[in-house]
Amino acid sequence: MNKEIYYVIAFDSTHHAIKAEKKLKERKVDIKTIPTPREITASCGLSIRFSGNFLDNVKDVLSSDTFNIKGLYRFLKTKDKKIVEKVKL
């Protein structure tokens, strides 16, 4: 069974998403800025997607500065479904 696991950080504002994007790129974390998935919130906004390989680095960056974060989420995507779990920071 093919499955894909990735993480998404949702922010309270676009400003904080852009600020976090800059900090994460400075730390050479492989990220992708995406529209916030509807599984997280119905409101529009920006989120950051990354692989689990960078989870510790991302947590480190997020704890080293002030970001208004809605949450950190783990996505498990299979052929038939998508499971979303909130992850503790």
N, CA, C and O atoms as a GROMACS GRO file, in nm:
protein
  356
    1MET      N    1   0.084  -0.118   0.000
    1MET     CA    2   0.000   0.000   0.000
    1MET      C    3   0.088   0.124   0.000
    1MET      O    4   0.175   0.139   0.086
    2ASN      N    5   0.066   0.212  -0.095
    2ASN     CA    6   0.140   0.338  -0.100
    2ASN      C    7   0.082   0.435   0.000
    2ASN      O    8  -0.040   0.452   0.010
    3LYS      N    9   0.172   0.498   0.075
    3LYS     CA   10   0.126   0.601   0.167
    3LYS      C   11   0.226   0.714   0.168
    3LYS      O   12   0.345   0.696   0.142
    4GLU      N   13   0.176   0.830   0.199
    4GLU     CA   14   0.258   0.950   0.206
    4GLU      C   15   0.234   1.014   0.342
    4GLU      O   16   0.120   1.034   0.383
    5ILE      N   17   0.343   1.046   0.412
    5ILE     CA   18   0.334   1.114   0.541
    5ILE      C   19   0.406   1.247   0.529
    5ILE      O   20   0.520   1.254   0.483
    6TYR      N   21   0.338   1.352   0.571
    6TYR     CA   22   0.399   1.484   0.572
    6TYR      C   23   0.337   1.567   0.683
    6TYR      O   24   0.237   1.528   0.743
    7TYR      N   25   0.398   1.681   0.710
    7TYR     CA   26   0.353   1.769   0.818
    7TYR      C   27   0.317   1.906   0.763
    7TYR      O   28   0.372   1.950   0.662
    8VAL      N   29   0.223   1.972   0.830
    8VAL     CA   30   0.179   2.105   0.790
    8VAL      C   31   0.169   2.192   0.915
    8VAL      O   32   0.113   2.152   1.016
    9ILE      N   33   0.225   2.313   0.906
    9ILE     CA   34   0.211   2.412   1.013
    9ILE      C   35   0.111   2.516   0.963
    9ILE      O   36   0.127   2.572   0.855
   10ALA      N   37   0.007   2.540   1.042
   10ALA     CA   38  -0.092   2.643   1.010
   10ALA      C   39  -0.068   2.763   1.101
   10ALA      O   40  -0.038   2.748   1.219
   11PHE      N   41  -0.081   2.881   1.044
   11PHE     CA   42  -0.053   3.005   1.118
   11PHE      C   43  -0.178   3.089   1.133
   11PHE      O   44  -0.275   3.074   1.058
   12ASP      N   45  -0.176   3.180   1.232
   12ASP     CA   46  -0.287   3.272   1.254
   12ASP      C   47  -0.289   3.385   1.152
   12ASP      O   48  -0.392   3.450   1.132
   13SER      N   49  -0.174   3.409   1.088
   13SER     CA   50  -0.169   3.518   0.990
   13SER      C   51  -0.068   3.485   0.881
   13SER      O   52   0.026   3.407   0.901
   14THR      N   53  -0.088   3.546   0.766
   14THR     CA   54   0.005   3.530   0.654
   14THR      C   55   0.142   3.584   0.692
   14THR      O   56   0.244   3.528   0.652
   15HIS      N   57   0.144   3.692   0.768
   15HIS     CA   58   0.270   3.752   0.812
   15HIS      C   59   0.357   3.650   0.886
   15HIS      O   60   0.477   3.640   0.860
   16HIS      N   61   0.297   3.575   0.978
   16HIS     CA   62   0.374   3.477   1.054
   16HIS      C   63   0.418   3.359   0.967
   16HIS      O   64   0.525   3.302   0.989
   17ALA      N   65   0.337   3.322   0.870
   17ALA     CA   66   0.375   3.215   0.777
   17ALA      C   67   0.497   3.255   0.696
   17ALA      O   68   0.589   3.175   0.678
   18ILE      N   69   0.499   3.378   0.648
   18ILE     CA   70   0.612   3.427   0.568
   18ILE      C   71   0.737   3.440   0.655
   18ILE      O   72   0.848   3.408   0.611
   19LYS      N   73   0.720   3.488   0.778
   19LYS     CA   74   0.832   3.499   0.871
   19LYS      C   75   0.892   3.361   0.900
   19LYS      O   76   1.014   3.345   0.900
   20ALA      N   77   0.807   3.262   0.925
   20ALA     CA   78   0.854   3.126   0.952
   20ALA      C   79   0.920   3.066   0.829
   20ALA      O   80   1.022   2.997   0.840
   21GLU      N   81   0.863   3.091   0.712
   21GLU     CA   82   0.922   3.042   0.587
   21GLU      C   83   1.066   3.091   0.573
   21GLU      O   84   1.156   3.014   0.539
   22LYS      N   85   1.087   3.219   0.599
   22LYS     CA   86   1.221   3.277   0.588
   22LYS      C   87   1.318   3.211   0.686
   22LYS      O   88   1.429   3.174   0.649
   23LYS      N   89   1.275   3.196   0.811
   23LYS     CA   90   1.362   3.135   0.914
   23LYS      C   91   1.395   2.989   0.880
   23LYS      O   92   1.509   2.946   0.896
   24LEU      N   93   1.295   2.915   0.833
   24LEU     CA   94   1.318   2.774   0.800
   24LEU      C   95   1.411   2.758   0.680
   24LEU      O   96   1.495   2.669   0.679
   25LYS      N   97   1.396   2.844   0.581
   25LYS     CA   98   1.485   2.839   0.465
   25LYS      C   99   1.628   2.875   0.503
   25LYS      O  100   1.723   2.819   0.448
   26GLU      N  101   1.644   2.968   0.597
   26GLU     CA  102   1.778   3.003   0.646
   26GLU      C  103   1.845   2.881   0.710
   26GLU      O  104   1.967   2.867   0.703
   27ARG      N  105   1.765   2.794   0.771
   27ARG     CA  106   1.816   2.672   0.835
   27ARG      C  107   1.823   2.554   0.738
   27ARG      O  108   1.848   2.440   0.780
   28LYS      N  109   1.800   2.580   0.610
   28LYS     CA  110   1.808   2.478   0.504
   28LYS      C  111   1.704   2.367   0.521
   28LYS      O  112   1.728   2.253   0.482
   29VAL      N  113   1.589   2.401   0.578
   29VAL     CA  114   1.479   2.305   0.590
   29VAL      C  115   1.403   2.307   0.458
   29VAL      O  116   1.364   2.412   0.408
   30ASP      N  117   1.381   2.188   0.402
   30ASP     CA  118   1.310   2.175   0.274
   30ASP      C  119   1.160   2.189   0.301
   30ASP      O  120   1.097   2.097   0.353
   31ILE      N  121   1.104   2.303   0.263
   31ILE     CA  122   0.963   2.333   0.290
   31ILE      C  123   0.893   2.375   0.162
   31ILE      O  124   0.956   2.406   0.061
   32LYS      N  125   0.761   2.376   0.171
   32LYS     CA  126   0.679   2.427   0.061
   32LYS      C  127   0.566   2.509   0.124
   32LYS      O  128   0.496   2.460   0.212
   33THR      N  129   0.550   2.632   0.079
   33THR     CA  130   0.441   2.716   0.127
   33THR      C  131   0.316   2.682   0.045
   33THR      O  132   0.319   2.682  -0.078
   34ILE      N  133   0.207   2.652   0.117
   34ILE     CA  134   0.084   2.607   0.052
   34ILE      C  135  -0.037   2.680   0.111
   34ILE      O  136  -0.029   2.736   0.220
   35PRO      N  137  -0.149   2.679   0.039
   35PRO     CA  138  -0.273   2.728   0.102
   35PRO      C  139  -0.308   2.634   0.218
   35PRO      O  140  -0.286   2.514   0.208
   36THR      N  141  -0.363   2.688   0.325
   36THR     CA  142  -0.398   2.604   0.440
   36THR      C  143  -0.502   2.500   0.397
   36THR      O  144  -0.607   2.534   0.342
   37PRO      N  145  -0.472   2.371   0.422
   37PRO     CA  146  -0.566   2.265   0.382
   37PRO      C  147  -0.701   2.278   0.453
   37PRO      O  148  -0.707   2.320   0.569
   38ARG      N  149  -0.806   2.243   0.385
   38ARG     CA  150  -0.941   2.255   0.442
   38ARG      C  151  -0.962   2.158   0.558
   38ARG      O  152  -1.053   2.177   0.638
   39GLU      N  153  -0.880   2.054   0.568
   39GLU     CA  154  -0.889   1.961   0.681
   39GLU      C  155  -0.849   2.028   0.812
   39GLU      O  156  -0.885   1.981   0.920
   40ILE      N  157  -0.774   2.139   0.802
   40ILE     CA  158  -0.729   2.211   0.921
   40ILE      C  159  -0.825   2.323   0.956
   40ILE      O  160  -0.869   2.334   1.071
   41THR      N  161  -0.859   2.406   0.859
   41THR     CA  162  -0.950   2.518   0.883
   41THR      C  163  -1.018   2.558   0.753
   41THR      O  164  -0.963   2.542   0.644
   42ALA      N  165  -1.137   2.612   0.767
   42ALA     CA  166  -1.212   2.656   0.649
   42ALA      C  167  -1.164   2.792   0.600
   42ALA      O  168  -1.187   2.829   0.485
   43SER      N  169  -1.098   2.867   0.688
   43SER     CA  170  -1.052   3.000   0.647
   43SER      C  171  -0.930   2.989   0.558
   43SER      O  172  -0.853   2.893   0.566
   44CYS      N  173  -0.913   3.087   0.472
   44CYS     CA  174  -0.798   3.084   0.384
   44CYS      C  175  -0.675   3.134   0.460
   44CYS      O  176  -0.687   3.202   0.562
   45GLY      N  177  -0.561   3.101   0.410
   45GLY     CA  178  -0.437   3.141   0.473
   45GLY      C  179  -0.323   3.060   0.416
   45GLY      O  180  -0.343   2.975   0.330
   46LEU      N  181  -0.204   3.086   0.466
   46LEU     CA  182  -0.086   3.014   0.422
   46LEU      C  183  -0.040   2.918   0.530
   46LEU      O  184  -0.050   2.946   0.650
   47SER      N  185   0.010   2.805   0.486
   47SER     CA  186   0.069   2.705   0.575
   47SER      C  187   0.202   2.661   0.515
   47SER      O  188   0.233   2.693   0.400
   48ILE      N  189   0.277   2.589   0.595
   48ILE     CA  190   0.406   2.536   0.548
   48ILE      C  191   0.402   2.384   0.559
   48ILE      O  192   0.368   2.328   0.663
   49ARG      N  193   0.439   2.319   0.449
   49ARG     CA  194   0.442   2.173   0.442
   49ARG      C  195   0.588   2.127   0.440
   49ARG      O  196   0.673   2.190   0.378
   50PHE      N  197   0.615   2.016   0.510
   50PHE     CA  198   0.750   1.961   0.512
   50PHE      C  199   0.744   1.812   0.546
   50PHE      O  200   0.642   1.762   0.592
   51SER      N  201   0.854   1.742   0.522
   51SER     CA  202   0.859   1.599   0.551
   51SER      C  203   0.901   1.577   0.696
   51SER      O  204   0.956   1.666   0.761
   52GLY      N  205   0.873   1.458   0.745
   52GLY     CA  206   0.906   1.423   0.883
   52GLY      C  207   1.054   1.427   0.914
   52GLY      O  208   1.093   1.438   1.030
   53ASN      N  209   1.138   1.419   0.810
   53ASN     CA  210   1.283   1.426   0.831
   53ASN      C  211   1.325   1.557   0.896
   53ASN      O  212   1.429   1.564   0.962
   54PHE      N  213   1.244   1.659   0.879
   54PHE     CA  214   1.279   1.792   0.928
   54PHE      C  215   1.201   1.831   1.054
   54PHE      O  216   1.208   1.946   1.098
   55LEU      N  217   1.126   1.738   1.112
   55LEU     CA  218   1.039   1.771   1.225
   55LEU      C  219   1.114   1.835   1.341
   55LEU      O  220   1.070   1.938   1.394
   56ASP      N  221   1.226   1.778   1.382
   56ASP     CA  222   1.302   1.834   1.495
   56ASP      C  223   1.355   1.973   1.462
   56ASP      O  224   1.350   2.063   1.546
   57ASN      N  225   1.405   1.992   1.340
   57ASN     CA  226   1.455   2.124   1.299
   57ASN      C  227   1.343   2.227   1.300
   57ASN      O  228   1.363   2.340   1.346
   58VAL      N  229   1.227   2.189   1.251
   58VAL     CA  230   1.113   2.281   1.247
   58VAL      C  231   1.070   2.319   1.388
   58VAL      O  232   1.049   2.437   1.417
   59LYS      N  233   1.059   2.220   1.477
   59LYS     CA  234   1.021   2.249   1.616
   59LYS      C  235   1.122   2.343   1.681
   59LYS      O  236   1.086   2.432   1.757
   60ASP      N  237   1.249   2.322   1.650
   60ASP     CA  238   1.357   2.406   1.702
   60ASP      C  239   1.339   2.552   1.658
   60ASP      O  240   1.347   2.644   1.739
   61VAL      N  241   1.315   2.572   1.530
   61VAL     CA  242   1.297   2.707   1.475
   61VAL      C  243   1.172   2.772   1.535
   61VAL      O  244   1.176   2.888   1.573
   62LEU      N  245   1.063   2.697   1.543
   62LEU     CA  246   0.939   2.753   1.595
   62LEU      C  247   0.950   2.793   1.742
   62LEU      O  248   0.886   2.888   1.786
   63SER      N  249   1.032   2.720   1.817
   63SER     CA  250   1.047   2.753   1.959
   63SER      C  251   1.147   2.866   1.982
   63SER      O  252   1.153   2.923   2.091
   64SER      N  253   1.226   2.899   1.880
   64SER     CA  254   1.331   3.001   1.896
   64SER      C  255   1.282   3.142   1.865
   64SER      O  256   1.358   3.238   1.881
   65ASP      N  257   1.158   3.156   1.820
   65ASP     CA  258   1.106   3.287   1.782
   65ASP      C  259   0.957   3.291   1.814
   65ASP      O  260   0.898   3.190   1.854
   66THR      N  261   0.898   3.407   1.797
   66THR     CA  262   0.755   3.423   1.825
   66THR      C  263   0.675   3.412   1.695
   66THR      O  264   0.683   3.499   1.609
   67PHE      N  265   0.599   3.305   1.684
   67PHE     CA  266   0.510   3.284   1.570
   67PHE      C  267   0.371   3.253   1.626
   67PHE      O  268   0.358   3.177   1.722
   68ASN      N  269   0.269   3.311   1.567
   68ASN     CA  270   0.132   3.277   1.607
   68ASN      C  271   0.089   3.158   1.523
   68ASN      O  272   0.054   3.170   1.406
   69ILE      N  273   0.092   3.041   1.586
   69ILE     CA  274   0.066   2.916   1.516
   69ILE      C  275  -0.070   2.860   1.556
   69ILE      O  276  -0.103   2.853   1.674
   70LYS      N  277  -0.148   2.823   1.456
   70LYS     CA  278  -0.276   2.754   1.484
   70LYS      C  279  -0.249   2.612   1.526
   70LYS      O  280  -0.319   2.558   1.613
   71GLY      N  281  -0.148   2.551   1.465
   71GLY     CA  282  -0.117   2.413   1.501
   71GLY      C  283  -0.020   2.348   1.404
   71GLY      O  284   0.004   2.397   1.293
   72LEU      N  285   0.033   2.236   1.448
   72LEU     CA  286   0.120   2.151   1.368
   72LEU      C  287   0.043   2.022   1.346
   72LEU      O  288  -0.009   1.963   1.442
   73TYR      N  289   0.036   1.977   1.222
   73TYR     CA  290  -0.047   1.862   1.188
   73TYR      C  291   0.032   1.759   1.108
   73TYR      O  292   0.117   1.794   1.026
   74ARG      N  293   0.003   1.632   1.134
   74ARG     CA  294   0.062   1.521   1.060
   74ARG      C  295  -0.045   1.468   0.966
   74ARG      O  296  -0.157   1.437   1.008
   75PHE      N  297  -0.011   1.457   0.839
   75PHE     CA  298  -0.102   1.405   0.737
   75PHE      C  299  -0.053   1.267   0.694
   75PHE      O  300   0.064   1.249   0.661
   76LEU      N  301  -0.143   1.171   0.694
   76LEU     CA  302  -0.116   1.038   0.639
   76LEU      C  303  -0.213   1.021   0.523
   76LEU      O  304  -0.334   1.013   0.542
   77LYS      N  305  -0.157   1.014   0.405
   77LYS     CA  306  -0.239   1.007   0.284
   77LYS      C  307  -0.217   0.871   0.218
   77LYS      O  308  -0.105   0.833   0.186
   78THR      N  309  -0.327   0.799   0.200
   78THR     CA  310  -0.323   0.671   0.129
   78THR      C  311  -0.407   0.684   0.002
   78THR      O  312  -0.460   0.791  -0.028
   79LYS      N  313  -0.417   0.576  -0.069
   79LYS     CA  314  -0.496   0.577  -0.192
   79LYS      C  315  -0.642   0.613  -0.165
   79LYS      O  316  -0.706   0.682  -0.244
   80ASP      N  317  -0.694   0.566  -0.052
   80ASP     CA  318  -0.837   0.580  -0.022
   80ASP      C  319  -0.875   0.693   0.072
   80ASP      O  320  -0.989   0.739   0.071
   81LYS      N  321  -0.780   0.739   0.155
   81LYS     CA  322  -0.819   0.838   0.256
   81LYS      C  323  -0.701   0.924   0.300
   81LYS      O  324  -0.585   0.899   0.267
   82LYS      N  325  -0.736   1.026   0.375
   82LYS     CA  326  -0.637   1.117   0.432
   82LYS      C  327  -0.669   1.133   0.580
   82LYS      O  328  -0.780   1.171   0.617
   83ILE      N  329  -0.572   1.102   0.665
   83ILE     CA  330  -0.589   1.113   0.810
   83ILE      C  331  -0.505   1.230   0.859
   83ILE      O  332  -0.387   1.241   0.825
   84VAL      N  333  -0.566   1.317   0.939
   84VAL     CA  334  -0.497   1.435   0.991
   84VAL      C  335  -0.496   1.426   1.144
   84VAL      O  336  -0.600   1.408   1.206
   85GLU      N  337  -0.376   1.441   1.203
   85GLU     CA  338  -0.361   1.440   1.348
   85GLU      C  339  -0.288   1.565   1.392
   85GLU      O  340  -0.190   1.605   1.328
   86LYS      N  341  -0.334   1.628   1.499
   86LYS     CA  342  -0.263   1.743   1.555
   86LYS      C  343  -0.144   1.690   1.634
   86LYS      O  344  -0.155   1.592   1.708
   87VAL      N  345  -0.029   1.757   1.619
   87VAL     CA  346   0.095   1.716   1.684
   87VAL      C  347   0.132   1.821   1.789
   87VAL      O  348   0.117   1.941   1.766
   88LYS      N  349   0.180   1.774   1.903
   88LYS     CA  350   0.224   1.867   2.007
   88LYS      C  351   0.353   1.936   1.965
   88LYS      O  352   0.442   1.875   1.907
   89LEU      N  353   0.359   2.065   1.995
   89LEU     CA  354   0.483   2.139   1.972
   89LEU      C  355   0.563   2.126   2.096
   89LEU      O  356   0.674   2.180   2.104
   0.00000   0.00000   0.00000
